């Protein structure tokens, strides 16, 4: 089901979107929805849903912990 969404965007962005939509022969709403879906897909898995609290640590301690895993080693 589609719903209307009211928002304010910079005029230059709107103009660029309209030009691109016309070039691609797409509706403006379709172009915006497509861009938002791509944005959401990139962000999946990057949001912490629950934490068990905070750990206070100096930058040196954090670096030492990260270096325990090869993926994060600098």
PDB file of N, CA, C and O in Angstrom:
ATOM      1  N   UNK A   1       0.847  -1.177   0.000  1.00  0.00           N
ATOM      2  CA  UNK A   1       0.000   0.000   0.000  1.00  0.00           C
ATOM      3  C   UNK A   1       0.894   1.242   0.000  1.00  0.00           C
ATOM      4  O   UNK A   1       1.866   1.317   0.751  1.00  0.00           O
ATOM      5  N   UNK A   2       0.568   2.174  -0.813  1.00  0.00           N
ATOM      6  CA  UNK A   2       1.319   3.430  -0.902  1.00  0.00           C
ATOM      7  C   UNK A   2       0.708   4.453   0.046  1.00  0.00           C
ATOM      8  O   UNK A   2      -0.505   4.485   0.251  1.00  0.00           O
ATOM      9  N   UNK A   3       1.586   5.300   0.628  1.00  0.00           N
ATOM     10  CA  UNK A   3       1.147   6.396   1.496  1.00  0.00           C
ATOM     11  C   UNK A   3       1.850   7.658   1.064  1.00  0.00           C
ATOM     12  O   UNK A   3       2.986   7.614   0.591  1.00  0.00           O
ATOM     13  N   UNK A   4       1.186   8.773   1.224  1.00  0.00           N
ATOM     14  CA  UNK A   4       1.797  10.067   0.915  1.00  0.00           C
ATOM     15  C   UNK A   4       2.726  10.470   2.038  1.00  0.00           C
ATOM     16  O   UNK A   4       2.477  10.183   3.209  1.00  0.00           O
ATOM     17  N   UNK A   5       3.815  11.148   1.656  1.00  0.00           N
ATOM     18  CA  UNK A   5       4.784  11.636   2.623  1.00  0.00           C
ATOM     19  C   UNK A   5       5.120  13.072   2.245  1.00  0.00           C
ATOM     20  O   UNK A   5       5.518  13.351   1.113  1.00  0.00           O
ATOM     21  N   UNK A   6       4.960  13.964   3.187  1.00  0.00           N
ATOM     22  CA  UNK A   6       5.299  15.361   2.936  1.00  0.00           C
ATOM     23  C   UNK A   6       6.654  15.671   3.535  1.00  0.00           C
ATOM     24  O   UNK A   6       6.902  15.369   4.702  1.00  0.00           O
ATOM     25  N   UNK A   7       7.529  16.270   2.752  1.00  0.00           N
ATOM     26  CA  UNK A   7       8.847  16.638   3.254  1.00  0.00           C
ATOM     27  C   UNK A   7       9.376  17.829   2.467  1.00  0.00           C
ATOM     28  O   UNK A   7       8.872  18.146   1.390  1.00  0.00           O
ATOM     29  N   UNK A   8      10.375  18.473   3.002  1.00  0.00           N
ATOM     30  CA  UNK A   8      10.981  19.615   2.327  1.00  0.00           C
ATOM     31  C   UNK A   8      12.378  19.213   1.873  1.00  0.00           C
ATOM     32  O   UNK A   8      13.148  18.651   2.652  1.00  0.00           O
ATOM     33  N   UNK A   9      12.703  19.497   0.628  1.00  0.00           N
ATOM     34  CA  UNK A   9      14.018  19.216   0.062  1.00  0.00           C
ATOM     35  C   UNK A   9      14.578  20.483  -0.561  1.00  0.00           C
ATOM     36  O   UNK A   9      13.828  21.382  -0.942  1.00  0.00           O
ATOM     37  N   UNK A  10      15.875  20.548  -0.662  1.00  0.00           N
ATOM     38  CA  UNK A  10      16.537  21.659  -1.321  1.00  0.00           C
ATOM     39  C   UNK A  10      16.068  21.741  -2.777  1.00  0.00           C
ATOM     40  O   UNK A  10      15.938  20.719  -3.450  1.00  0.00           O
ATOM     41  N   UNK A  11      15.819  22.947  -3.252  1.00  0.00           N
ATOM     42  CA  UNK A  11      15.326  23.136  -4.622  1.00  0.00           C
ATOM     43  C   UNK A  11      16.256  22.535  -5.660  1.00  0.00           C
ATOM     44  O   UNK A  11      15.794  21.972  -6.653  1.00  0.00           O
ATOM     45  N   UNK A  12      17.560  22.645  -5.444  1.00  0.00           N
ATOM     46  CA  UNK A  12      18.518  22.093  -6.403  1.00  0.00           C
ATOM     47  C   UNK A  12      18.398  20.575  -6.485  1.00  0.00           C
ATOM     48  O   UNK A  12      18.497  19.998  -7.568  1.00  0.00           O
ATOM     49  N   UNK A  13      18.188  19.937  -5.351  1.00  0.00           N
ATOM     50  CA  UNK A  13      18.030  18.479  -5.330  1.00  0.00           C
ATOM     51  C   UNK A  13      16.764  18.093  -6.092  1.00  0.00           C
ATOM     52  O   UNK A  13      16.775  17.149  -6.881  1.00  0.00           O
ATOM     53  N   UNK A  14      15.691  18.812  -5.858  1.00  0.00           N
ATOM     54  CA  UNK A  14      14.430  18.531  -6.550  1.00  0.00           C
ATOM     55  C   UNK A  14      14.612  18.674  -8.059  1.00  0.00           C
ATOM     56  O   UNK A  14      14.146  17.837  -8.831  1.00  0.00           O
ATOM     57  N   UNK A  15      15.283  19.725  -8.464  1.00  0.00           N
ATOM     58  CA  UNK A  15      15.510  19.948  -9.895  1.00  0.00           C
ATOM     59  C   UNK A  15      16.308  18.803 -10.500  1.00  0.00           C
ATOM     60  O   UNK A  15      15.953  18.282 -11.557  1.00  0.00           O
ATOM     61  N   UNK A  16      17.394  18.409  -9.823  1.00  0.00           N
ATOM     62  CA  UNK A  16      18.207  17.297 -10.325  1.00  0.00           C
ATOM     63  C   UNK A  16      17.401  16.006 -10.397  1.00  0.00           C
ATOM     64  O   UNK A  16      17.530  15.239 -11.351  1.00  0.00           O
ATOM     65  N   UNK A  17      16.569  15.769  -9.384  1.00  0.00           N
ATOM     66  CA  UNK A  17      15.732  14.567  -9.386  1.00  0.00           C
ATOM     67  C   UNK A  17      14.748  14.581 -10.547  1.00  0.00           C
ATOM     68  O   UNK A  17      14.551  13.561 -11.208  1.00  0.00           O
ATOM     69  N   UNK A  18      14.133  15.723 -10.797  1.00  0.00           N
ATOM     70  CA  UNK A  18      13.166  15.825 -11.898  1.00  0.00           C
ATOM     71  C   UNK A  18      13.839  15.588 -13.243  1.00  0.00           C
ATOM     72  O   UNK A  18      13.282  14.914 -14.110  1.00  0.00           O
ATOM     73  N   UNK A  19      15.035  16.141 -13.418  1.00  0.00           N
ATOM     74  CA  UNK A  19      15.769  15.956 -14.673  1.00  0.00           C
ATOM     75  C   UNK A  19      16.111  14.476 -14.856  1.00  0.00           C
ATOM     76  O   UNK A  19      15.916  13.919 -15.936  1.00  0.00           O
ATOM     77  N   UNK A  20      16.617  13.847 -13.802  1.00  0.00           N
ATOM     78  CA  UNK A  20      16.980  12.438 -13.870  1.00  0.00           C
ATOM     79  C   UNK A  20      15.752  11.571 -14.130  1.00  0.00           C
ATOM     80  O   UNK A  20      15.809  10.642 -14.936  1.00  0.00           O
ATOM     81  N   UNK A  21      14.655  11.864 -13.460  1.00  0.00           N
ATOM     82  CA  UNK A  21      13.416  11.099 -13.664  1.00  0.00           C
ATOM     83  C   UNK A  21      12.964  11.201 -15.117  1.00  0.00           C
ATOM     84  O   UNK A  21      12.537  10.211 -15.709  1.00  0.00           O
ATOM     85  N   UNK A  22      13.059  12.392 -15.685  1.00  0.00           N
ATOM     86  CA  UNK A  22      12.666  12.575 -17.081  1.00  0.00           C
ATOM     87  C   UNK A  22      13.591  11.797 -18.012  1.00  0.00           C
ATOM     88  O   UNK A  22      13.126  11.149 -18.950  1.00  0.00           O
ATOM     89  N   UNK A  23      14.904  11.856 -17.758  1.00  0.00           N
ATOM     90  CA  UNK A  23      15.869  11.129 -18.589  1.00  0.00           C
ATOM     91  C   UNK A  23      15.638   9.628 -18.542  1.00  0.00           C
ATOM     92  O   UNK A  23      15.776   8.937 -19.551  1.00  0.00           O
ATOM     93  N   UNK A  24      15.281   9.123 -17.351  1.00  0.00           N
ATOM     94  CA  UNK A  24      15.078   7.691 -17.175  1.00  0.00           C
ATOM     95  C   UNK A  24      13.630   7.271 -17.418  1.00  0.00           C
ATOM     96  O   UNK A  24      13.276   6.103 -17.254  1.00  0.00           O
ATOM     97  N   UNK A  25      12.794   8.240 -17.811  1.00  0.00           N
ATOM     98  CA  UNK A  25      11.380   8.000 -18.088  1.00  0.00           C
ATOM     99  C   UNK A  25      10.694   7.317 -16.887  1.00  0.00           C
ATOM    100  O   UNK A  25       9.971   6.334 -17.044  1.00  0.00           O
ATOM    101  N   UNK A  26      10.939   7.859 -15.703  1.00  0.00           N
ATOM    102  CA  UNK A  26      10.361   7.339 -14.467  1.00  0.00           C
ATOM    103  C   UNK A  26       9.610   8.452 -13.758  1.00  0.00           C
ATOM    104  O   UNK A  26       9.879   9.635 -13.964  1.00  0.00           O
ATOM    105  N   UNK A  27       8.670   8.054 -12.926  1.00  0.00           N
ATOM    106  CA  UNK A  27       7.989   9.030 -12.084  1.00  0.00           C
ATOM    107  C   UNK A  27       8.951   9.470 -10.990  1.00  0.00           C
ATOM    108  O   UNK A  27       9.785   8.687 -10.536  1.00  0.00           O
ATOM    109  N   UNK A  28       8.832  10.710 -10.572  1.00  0.00           N
ATOM    110  CA  UNK A  28       9.680  11.259  -9.515  1.00  0.00           C
ATOM    111  C   UNK A  28       9.554  10.427  -8.238  1.00  0.00           C
ATOM    112  O   UNK A  28      10.557  10.139  -7.584  1.00  0.00           O
ATOM    113  N   UNK A  29       8.345  10.047  -7.887  1.00  0.00           N
ATOM    114  CA  UNK A  29       8.134   9.254  -6.673  1.00  0.00           C
ATOM    115  C   UNK A  29       8.836   7.904  -6.762  1.00  0.00           C
ATOM    116  O   UNK A  29       9.363   7.416  -5.763  1.00  0.00           O
ATOM    117  N   UNK A  30       8.850   7.297  -7.945  1.00  0.00           N
ATOM    118  CA  UNK A  30       9.522   6.014  -8.131  1.00  0.00           C
ATOM    119  C   UNK A  30      11.032   6.170  -7.942  1.00  0.00           C
ATOM    120  O   UNK A  30      11.675   5.329  -7.315  1.00  0.00           O
ATOM    121  N   UNK A  31      11.581   7.236  -8.481  1.00  0.00           N
ATOM    122  CA  UNK A  31      13.011   7.496  -8.357  1.00  0.00           C
ATOM    123  C   UNK A  31      13.411   7.698  -6.891  1.00  0.00           C
ATOM    124  O   UNK A  31      14.426   7.166  -6.443  1.00  0.00           O
ATOM    125  N   UNK A  32      12.618   8.462  -6.156  1.00  0.00           N
ATOM    126  CA  UNK A  32      12.898   8.709  -4.742  1.00  0.00           C
ATOM    127  C   UNK A  32      12.760   7.416  -3.942  1.00  0.00           C
ATOM    128  O   UNK A  32      13.600   7.126  -3.091  1.00  0.00           O
ATOM    129  N   UNK A  33      11.715   6.640  -4.206  1.00  0.00           N
ATOM    130  CA  UNK A  33      11.522   5.373  -3.501  1.00  0.00           C
ATOM    131  C   UNK A  33      12.679   4.411  -3.780  1.00  0.00           C
ATOM    132  O   UNK A  33      13.163   3.732  -2.874  1.00  0.00           O
ATOM    133  N   UNK A  34      13.111   4.358  -5.021  1.00  0.00           N
ATOM    134  CA  UNK A  34      14.235   3.499  -5.406  1.00  0.00           C
ATOM    135  C   UNK A  34      15.507   3.904  -4.648  1.00  0.00           C
ATOM    136  O   UNK A  34      16.234   3.045  -4.149  1.00  0.00           O
ATOM    137  N   UNK A  35      15.766   5.194  -4.566  1.00  0.00           N
ATOM    138  CA  UNK A  35      16.952   5.692  -3.860  1.00  0.00           C
ATOM    139  C   UNK A  35      16.867   5.367  -2.369  1.00  0.00           C
ATOM    140  O   UNK A  35      17.863   4.961  -1.769  1.00  0.00           O
ATOM    141  N   UNK A  36      15.704   5.539  -1.774  1.00  0.00           N
ATOM    142  CA  UNK A  36      15.537   5.247  -0.357  1.00  0.00           C
ATOM    143  C   UNK A  36      15.684   3.753  -0.069  1.00  0.00           C
ATOM    144  O   UNK A  36      16.246   3.374   0.958  1.00  0.00           O
ATOM    145  N   UNK A  37      15.183   2.905  -0.968  1.00  0.00           N
ATOM    146  CA  UNK A  37      15.340   1.458  -0.790  1.00  0.00           C
ATOM    147  C   UNK A  37      16.818   1.065  -0.839  1.00  0.00           C
ATOM    148  O   UNK A  37      17.263   0.235  -0.046  1.00  0.00           O
ATOM    149  N   UNK A  38      17.580   1.655  -1.763  1.00  0.00           N
ATOM    150  CA  UNK A  38      19.012   1.377  -1.846  1.00  0.00           C
ATOM    151  C   UNK A  38      19.717   1.837  -0.577  1.00  0.00           C
ATOM    152  O   UNK A  38      20.597   1.140  -0.071  1.00  0.00           O
ATOM    153  N   UNK A  39      19.346   2.991  -0.065  1.00  0.00           N
ATOM    154  CA  UNK A  39      19.930   3.521   1.171  1.00  0.00           C
ATOM    155  C   UNK A  39      19.648   2.572   2.335  1.00  0.00           C
ATOM    156  O   UNK A  39      20.552   2.238   3.101  1.00  0.00           O
ATOM    157  N   UNK A  40      18.403   2.142   2.463  1.00  0.00           N
ATOM    158  CA  UNK A  40      18.030   1.230   3.543  1.00  0.00           C
ATOM    159  C   UNK A  40      18.759  -0.107   3.433  1.00  0.00           C
ATOM    160  O   UNK A  40      19.170  -0.680   4.443  1.00  0.00           O
ATOM    161  N   UNK A  41      18.917  -0.595   2.222  1.00  0.00           N
ATOM    162  CA  UNK A  41      19.624  -1.861   2.013  1.00  0.00           C
ATOM    163  C   UNK A  41      21.078  -1.748   2.465  1.00  0.00           C
ATOM    164  O   UNK A  41      21.608  -2.674   3.080  1.00  0.00           O
ATOM    165  N   UNK A  42      21.731  -0.614   2.164  1.00  0.00           N
ATOM    166  CA  UNK A  42      23.121  -0.406   2.590  1.00  0.00           C
ATOM    167  C   UNK A  42      23.232  -0.330   4.108  1.00  0.00           C
ATOM    168  O   UNK A  42      24.244  -0.734   4.681  1.00  0.00           O
ATOM    169  N   UNK A  43      22.204   0.183   4.752  1.00  0.00           N
ATOM    170  CA  UNK A  43      22.246   0.385   6.199  1.00  0.00           C
ATOM    171  C   UNK A  43      21.857  -0.857   6.989  1.00  0.00           C
ATOM    172  O   UNK A  43      22.065  -0.889   8.202  1.00  0.00           O
ATOM    173  N   UNK A  44      21.303  -1.874   6.351  1.00  0.00           N
ATOM    174  CA  UNK A  44      20.899  -3.084   7.071  1.00  0.00           C
ATOM    175  C   UNK A  44      22.093  -3.682   7.786  1.00  0.00           C
ATOM    176  O   UNK A  44      23.194  -3.753   7.239  1.00  0.00           O
ATOM    177  N   UNK A  45      21.861  -4.108   9.007  1.00  0.00           N
ATOM    178  CA  UNK A  45      22.918  -4.734   9.775  1.00  0.00           C
ATOM    179  C   UNK A  45      23.830  -3.748  10.472  1.00  0.00           C
ATOM    180  O   UNK A  45      24.714  -4.161  11.222  1.00  0.00           O
ATOM    181  N   UNK A  46      23.645  -2.474  10.253  1.00  0.00           N
ATOM    182  CA  UNK A  46      24.504  -1.477  10.875  1.00  0.00           C
ATOM    183  C   UNK A  46      23.857  -0.818  12.078  1.00  0.00           C
ATOM    184  O   UNK A  46      24.462   0.049  12.708  1.00  0.00           O
ATOM    185  N   UNK A  47      22.644  -1.213  12.404  1.00  0.00           N
ATOM    186  CA  UNK A  47      21.931  -0.605  13.526  1.00  0.00           C
ATOM    187  C   UNK A  47      21.946  -1.571  14.699  1.00  0.00           C
ATOM    188  O   UNK A  47      21.582  -2.738  14.555  1.00  0.00           O
ATOM    189  N   UNK A  48      22.361  -1.091  15.848  1.00  0.00           N
ATOM    190  CA  UNK A  48      22.363  -1.906  17.056  1.00  0.00           C
ATOM    191  C   UNK A  48      20.944  -1.901  17.609  1.00  0.00           C
ATOM    192  O   UNK A  48      20.389  -0.845  17.912  1.00  0.00           O
ATOM    193  N   UNK A  49      20.368  -3.082  17.736  1.00  0.00           N
ATOM    194  CA  UNK A  49      18.994  -3.171  18.215  1.00  0.00           C
ATOM    195  C   UNK A  49      18.924  -3.246  19.730  1.00  0.00           C
ATOM    196  O   UNK A  49      17.944  -2.800  20.328  1.00  0.00           O
ATOM    197  N   UNK A  50      19.965  -3.813  20.366  1.00  0.00           N
ATOM    198  CA  UNK A  50      19.962  -3.934  21.815  1.00  0.00           C
ATOM    199  C   UNK A  50      21.406  -3.971  22.293  1.00  0.00           C
ATOM    200  O   UNK A  50      22.269  -4.579  21.658  1.00  0.00           O
ATOM    201  N   UNK A  51      21.655  -3.320  23.407  1.00  0.00           N
ATOM    202  CA  UNK A  51      22.985  -3.372  24.002  1.00  0.00           C
ATOM    203  C   UNK A  51      22.871  -3.873  25.427  1.00  0.00           C
ATOM    204  O   UNK A  51      21.795  -3.837  26.024  1.00  0.00           O
ATOM    205  N   UNK A  52      23.964  -4.331  25.960  1.00  0.00           N
ATOM    206  CA  UNK A  52      23.991  -4.799  27.339  1.00  0.00           C
ATOM    207  C   UNK A  52      24.628  -3.749  28.243  1.00  0.00           C
ATOM    208  O   UNK A  52      24.952  -4.047  29.392  1.00  0.00           O
ATOM    209  N   UNK A  53      24.811  -2.551  27.758  1.00  0.00           N
ATOM    210  CA  UNK A  53      25.404  -1.493  28.551  1.00  0.00           C
ATOM    211  C   UNK A  53      26.649  -0.933  27.888  1.00  0.00           C
ATOM    212  O   UNK A  53      27.026  -1.353  26.794  1.00  0.00           O
ATOM    213  N   UNK A  54      27.278   0.008  28.552  1.00  0.00           N
ATOM    214  CA  UNK A  54      28.458   0.664  28.011  1.00  0.00           C
ATOM    215  C   UNK A  54      29.696   0.231  28.775  1.00  0.00           C
ATOM    216  O   UNK A  54      29.632  -0.076  29.965  1.00  0.00           O
ATOM    217  N   UNK A  55      30.806   0.210  28.089  1.00  0.00           N
ATOM    218  CA  UNK A  55      32.084  -0.108  28.688  1.00  0.00           C
ATOM    219  C   UNK A  55      32.972   1.116  28.542  1.00  0.00           C
ATOM    220  O   UNK A  55      33.245   1.561  27.427  1.00  0.00           O
ATOM    221  N   UNK A  56      33.416   1.651  29.648  1.00  0.00           N
ATOM    222  CA  UNK A  56      34.309   2.805  29.599  1.00  0.00           C
ATOM    223  C   UNK A  56      35.716   2.288  29.377  1.00  0.00           C
ATOM    224  O   UNK A  56      36.210   1.447  30.129  1.00  0.00           O
ATOM    225  N   UNK A  57      36.356   2.799  28.337  1.00  0.00           N
ATOM    226  CA  UNK A  57      37.717   2.355  28.021  1.00  0.00           C
ATOM    227  C   UNK A  57      38.452   3.481  27.314  1.00  0.00           C
ATOM    228  O   UNK A  57      37.865   4.264  26.569  1.00  0.00           O
ATOM    229  N   UNK A  58      39.730   3.538  27.563  1.00  0.00           N
ATOM    230  CA  UNK A  58      40.563   4.542  26.899  1.00  0.00           C
ATOM    231  C   UNK A  58      40.751   4.143  25.433  1.00  0.00           C
ATOM    232  O   UNK A  58      40.543   2.985  25.071  1.00  0.00           O
ATOM    233  N   UNK A  59      41.140   5.096  24.599  1.00  0.00           N
ATOM    234  CA  UNK A  59      41.398   4.763  23.193  1.00  0.00           C
ATOM    235  C   UNK A  59      42.440   3.655  23.044  1.00  0.00           C
ATOM    236  O   UNK A  59      42.356   2.846  22.120  1.00  0.00           O
ATOM    237  N   UNK A  60      43.404   3.615  23.932  1.00  0.00           N
ATOM    238  CA  UNK A  60      44.442   2.587  23.853  1.00  0.00           C
ATOM    239  C   UNK A  60      43.851   1.196  24.108  1.00  0.00           C
ATOM    240  O   UNK A  60      44.202   0.232  23.428  1.00  0.00           O
ATOM    241  N   UNK A  61      42.962   1.104  25.082  1.00  0.00           N
ATOM    242  CA  UNK A  61      42.324  -0.182  25.384  1.00  0.00           C
ATOM    243  C   UNK A  61      41.449  -0.622  24.213  1.00  0.00           C
ATOM    244  O   UNK A  61      41.462  -1.792  23.830  1.00  0.00           O
ATOM    245  N   UNK A  62      40.700   0.305  23.653  1.00  0.00           N
ATOM    246  CA  UNK A  62      39.850  -0.017  22.507  1.00  0.00           C
ATOM    247  C   UNK A  62      40.715  -0.504  21.345  1.00  0.00           C
ATOM    248  O   UNK A  62      40.379  -1.496  20.698  1.00  0.00           O
ATOM    249  N   UNK A  63      41.822   0.185  21.077  1.00  0.00           N
ATOM    250  CA  UNK A  63      42.724  -0.223  19.998  1.00  0.00           C
ATOM    251  C   UNK A  63      43.278  -1.623  20.248  1.00  0.00           C
ATOM    252  O   UNK A  63      43.353  -2.430  19.322  1.00  0.00           O
ATOM    253  N   UNK A  64      43.664  -1.919  21.480  1.00  0.00           N
ATOM    254  CA  UNK A  64      44.192  -3.244  21.815  1.00  0.00           C
ATOM    255  C   UNK A  64      43.144  -4.325  21.592  1.00  0.00           C
ATOM    256  O   UNK A  64      43.465  -5.406  21.096  1.00  0.00           O
ATOM    257  N   UNK A  65      41.903  -4.046  21.950  1.00  0.00           N
ATOM    258  CA  UNK A  65      40.823  -5.012  21.737  1.00  0.00           C
ATOM    259  C   UNK A  65      40.606  -5.243  20.245  1.00  0.00           C
ATOM    260  O   UNK A  65      40.469  -6.384  19.802  1.00  0.00           O
ATOM    261  N   UNK A  66      40.575  -4.167  19.478  1.00  0.00           N
ATOM    262  CA  UNK A  66      40.371  -4.285  18.037  1.00  0.00           C
ATOM    263  C   UNK A  66      41.517  -5.039  17.373  1.00  0.00           C
ATOM    264  O   UNK A  66      41.293  -5.778  16.413  1.00  0.00           O
ATOM    265  N   UNK A  67      42.712  -4.869  17.857  1.00  0.00           N
ATOM    266  CA  UNK A  67      43.863  -5.531  17.256  1.00  0.00           C
ATOM    267  C   UNK A  67      43.876  -7.027  17.526  1.00  0.00           C
ATOM    268  O   UNK A  67      44.618  -7.759  16.871  1.00  0.00           O
ATOM    269  N   UNK A  68      43.073  -7.500  18.474  1.00  0.00           N
ATOM    270  CA  UNK A  68      42.955  -8.925  18.720  1.00  0.00           C
ATOM    271  C   UNK A  68      42.343  -9.644  17.513  1.00  0.00           C
ATOM    272  O   UNK A  68      42.551 -10.842  17.323  1.00  0.00           O
ATOM    273  N   UNK A  69      41.602  -8.915  16.718  1.00  0.00           N
ATOM    274  CA  UNK A  69      40.973  -9.481  15.523  1.00  0.00           C
ATOM    275  C   UNK A  69      41.696  -8.940  14.303  1.00  0.00           C
ATOM    276  O   UNK A  69      41.800  -7.723  14.146  1.00  0.00           O
ATOM    277  N   UNK A  70      42.201  -9.809  13.432  1.00  0.00           N
ATOM    278  CA  UNK A  70      42.962  -9.392  12.249  1.00  0.00           C
ATOM    279  C   UNK A  70      42.192  -8.407  11.377  1.00  0.00           C
ATOM    280  O   UNK A  70      42.784  -7.527  10.753  1.00  0.00           O
ATOM    281  N   UNK A  71      40.856  -8.560  11.335  1.00  0.00           N
ATOM    282  CA  UNK A  71      40.042  -7.701  10.482  1.00  0.00           C
ATOM    283  C   UNK A  71      40.200  -6.236  10.830  1.00  0.00           C
ATOM    284  O   UNK A  71      40.169  -5.385   9.941  1.00  0.00           O
ATOM    285  N   UNK A  72      40.370  -5.922  12.117  1.00  0.00           N
ATOM    286  CA  UNK A  72      40.437  -4.536  12.558  1.00  0.00           C
ATOM    287  C   UNK A  72      41.858  -4.014  12.731  1.00  0.00           C
ATOM    288  O   UNK A  72      42.047  -2.825  12.990  1.00  0.00           O
ATOM    289  N   UNK A  73      42.833  -4.857  12.596  1.00  0.00           N
ATOM    290  CA  UNK A  73      44.221  -4.428  12.810  1.00  0.00           C
ATOM    291  C   UNK A  73      44.618  -3.405  11.757  1.00  0.00           C
ATOM    292  O   UNK A  73      44.268  -3.531  10.584  1.00  0.00           O
ATOM    293  N   UNK A  74      45.359  -2.383  12.198  1.00  0.00           N
ATOM    294  CA  UNK A  74      45.738  -1.332  11.245  1.00  0.00           C
ATOM    295  C   UNK A  74      47.040  -1.619  10.562  1.00  0.00           C
ATOM    296  O   UNK A  74      47.489  -0.827   9.734  1.00  0.00           O
TER     297      UNK A  74
END
